[in-house]
């Protein structure tokens, strides 16, 4: 791991009815860090804050919210335009809703490229071809529209769009949730391969703890908007924090078919600092 590319200290995200992220702190170097936790724990809202996507009435406050040396608490609109999609990019979870249905694949990659790079038409076409090949697709995909793509192909196209400007940080928000088990592993392997080839840091948001343990280096566990645990990814199976342990043991697999999965006792005290499973 090299220098910190993301520094978050005391992050709060508030809406009129509730605080959805509460005093969250973490750093991200040149590594793969996973944010895990049940739905509603604040994972995706944290990602949205890093991309400037928290809209009113939501309010973001923090002691520090820094991406690649940019203070996101004071950055202006032009700074956001230069940063997002260029130095930091995001892959969303469902290509059916994230891709533009009236533009073909080439047009959508070109749109992301043209926004940030001053290249000739020939140079852009070559970069688009290189981008689609990098995610394991062929040239014939470029003329297709989103409705003509399978779920796995659509996800690869979204990754190609995110990577076309060679970002230093990639946020992947549940990139495998709409895919079957075989495709989930393929997409995570692709993201790992690209992060290593490009020396790109990755923040992965996921519910799939076995995939996280296999493909990430660190894990941050969130519960009701707070960080409750943090550890090396390969320590997930032996986690001692009650919430982390329950997340791991309640995952369905062949051995749990037809049985009741364990649930969390909500009376347990899950607040406080993370355990030292590092």
Secondary structure, DSSP 8 states (H G I E B T S, - for coil): --S-SEEEEEEEEEETTEEEEEEEEEEE-SSEEEEE-STTSSHHHHHHHHTT---TT-EEE-SEEEETTEETTT--HHHHHHHBTTTEEEE-S-HHHHS-TTSBHHHHHHHHHHHH----HHHHHHHHHHHHHHTT--GGGTT-BGGGS-HHHHHHHHHHHHHTT--SEEEEESTTTTS-HHHHHHHHHHHHHHHHHTT-EEEEE-S-HHHHHHH-SEEEEEETTEEEEEEEGGGGGG--SHHHHHHHHT---GGGTTS------TTS---SS--EE-
